């Protein structure tokens, strides 16, 4: 067993479920045949690798295996989900149904591996193959947002509250609504022009300056758009680090 090849590298193609076990472990002997059966029944969706912690103490230490059996799903080289203990077959199936990456996500990751910057046409073609994929719809909406806000808004309109992309899809809709909003205010129009050209470093300070004058301007549409932009950028983005604190002070102080 070559862990780097059979687990880490392989997990970039298909999810790999690793069963950490030991011969002396009673619950491991209970879980082993069950998870092997499920792996055979779901062949093609994921692969099973069994690792004897007695023979691979280095891996047990690296992945902090404190008790066994311990089952970890690897995807794209990282631990994606895990459970411990001898779960019955129904619970293992339930876990897999909940945590397995969707076909749409795996297809999207495959495209992103091949192309650093996939085109709109690439993603539209992928969405046609996987029309129910929230992941593909969301990524495509981000690319379309600034120049085609109406299309971006439409793409995420059906993302449900249970989806992990729901909150950010609301951010997309807030930003798109602001860009589509009719206005005669030259300051608002200047902000929209900067956003349409993806010039966030110019647009964000202008947004905050205007909100400092009136944080309820345009019925709150500007503030929603500003919050949405920062939420999409994430806390670690340089623009978030530079400007988020000031926005919060303007909106909530």
N, C-alpha and C positions, 0 to 999 in steps of 0.2 A: 504494500500500500504506500503510494507516494502522496502524502497529504497535499502538497502544493499543487500537484497535477490533478489528482482525483477529486479534490474538494475545492480548493481556492480557484484554480484556473477553470475547472469544469463548471463552477457556479456562475460563470459569466455566460454560459450557454443554457443551463437548466438549473433550477434549484436543487441543492444537494442537502439531504437530511442526514445528519451524523448522529449515530447512536453510540454514546460513550458508555461502556459497560465493563464488567470484570467477571471472570469465571466463578468467583466466590460469592457473587451478589445474587441472592434469591430473586428479588424483584426484576433484576436484569434478565434472568432466565424466563420470567413470565412475560416481560415486554417483548423480548427478542423475536420469538416466532410470530407474534401478533403484528408488529411493525413490518416484519418481512412479508407477511401476507398482504398487508395494505399496500406495500411498495409494489408487489407483483400485480395487484389489482389496478393500481393507478400508474402502471408503467408508461413512460413517455411524458408524464406530467412533472415528475421529480425522480431523483435517484437516491438510493440509500447506501451509506457507507458506515460500517461498524468499526469502532475503534476500541480495542482492549486497553484500558487505562494502565494495566499492569505492564504492558509492553511499550506504551507510549506515554510515560510519565511527563515528558516535556510538553506534549500537547494538552494533557490534563491540567498542568500548571498554567500554561499560556492562556487557556480558555476558562480558568478558574472553576474547574469541576470540583465542587465541594462535596457533592453526594451523587450517587448513581442509582438507577439509570438517569442519564441526562441527555436530552435530545435537542440538538441545535440545527436550525435550518440556515444554510449559507446561501446567500444570493449576491452576486457581483462582488465576491471576495470578502464579504462581511457577514457576521451573524445577523440574520434578518428577524428571526423569532426563535423561541425555545420553550421547552417545558421539562419538568423533572418528575420522576416517579413512574410507576407502571400503570399507565392509563389503559382502560379497556378500549377495544377496537372502535366502538362508537365515538368515544371521546377523541381518539386520534384522528378519525375521519372528520369530526367537527372542527378540530384544531386546523387541520390541513385546509378545509374549505374556507376557513376564516383568514388564514395567513398566507396561503400560496399567492405569489404574484400573478396577476391576471395575464391572459394571453396578450391583451393590448399593451400592458406595461412591458412585458418581455419583448414584444415586437418593437416598441418605441425605444427601449434600451439598445436593441440590436442596431437600429438605425443610427442612434446617437453614438454608438461605438464606431460605426463605419464613417460617419460624417460629423465633424465638429460643429458645423453649422448647417443642419438640414434645411432645405428650401421649403417654402409654403406648399409647393406642389408635392414634395415628399410626404409631408404630414397630412395633407388632404387625401392623398392616395391611401395612406395608412389608416386614416379615419374611415374611409369607405370600406376597408376590410374589417375594421373593428368599430362599428358605429356606436357601440355602447361603452366605449372606453373613455372614462372621465379623464384619465391621464393624458391621452392624446388630444382630446378636446381642449383641455386646460393649457397644455404647452402651445398648441396652435393659436389659442386665443391671446396668449402673451405676445406672440410674434405679430399678430394682426392688430393688436390693440391701438397703437398710436396712429397708424394710417387708415385703418378700417375698423373703427370702434363699433359700428353697427354689426359687423360680422363677428367680432370678438364677443360682443354681448349675447348674440344669438347662440354661439357655440356653447356657452356655459349656462344658458337659461334653464336647462333641464337637469342640471346636476343637483341631486337630492341632498337633504340635510345629513343623511347617514354617511355620505361620501367624505373621505378625508380631504377632498378638494372643495368642499362646500364653502368654507369660510373665505378662501382665496377667490373662489368664483364670484362671491359677493363683492370682493374688492375690484375685480375686473368690471363688474356691472356698474359699480359706483364711478369708476374712472371713465368708463365708456359713456355713461349718462352725462357726466360733466362735459366731455368732449363734444357730445351731440347737442348740448344745450344751446339754445339761441340766446345771444347777448349783444348788447350795444355798448357794454362797458369796455373801454380800450385796454384797461389793465387786465381784465379777465381774458380778453381776446389775445393779448400778448402771451399770457400763460398758455393758452390753448395752442397757439402757434409753436411755442417752444416744445410742448408735449408732442405735437404732431410730427415734429422733426426729431423726436427722441432725445432732445437736449434737456435731460433731467437736471443737470448741474446748473442750468440757467433757470429752469421752471420752478424748482423747489424753493429757492430763496424768494422768488417773486410771489409764490403762493403764500409763504409764511408772512411776508411783508404785508400783503393784502389782508390776510386773516388777522393780523395784529391791529389793523384799523377797524375791522368788523368780522368777528369770527362766525357770524351768522349769515354772511353775505350769500346771495343767491339761494336762499332757503336751506343753507347748510350743504349745498352740493359741492362747493369748493373744499370745505373741511373733510367731507367724506372721501373726495378724490385724493386729497393729501394723505389722509390716513391709509387709504388703499395702496397708494404708491409705496409708502414705507413698509407696509405689511408684505407687499410682494418683494421688495428689495431684501428684507430680513435685517435683523439687528447688526449683523457683521459687515454689511455693505458700507464702504467708505462714506457715502452720502448720508446713510442713516446715522453713523457715528458723528458726522459733522452737524447734522441739522435736526435730528429727531427730538432732542431735548428741548430745543427752542420751540418746535411745533407744539409739544406737550404743554409748555408754559403758556403759549398763546391761546391754546384751546381750553385748558383746564384751570388756569390760575385765576 
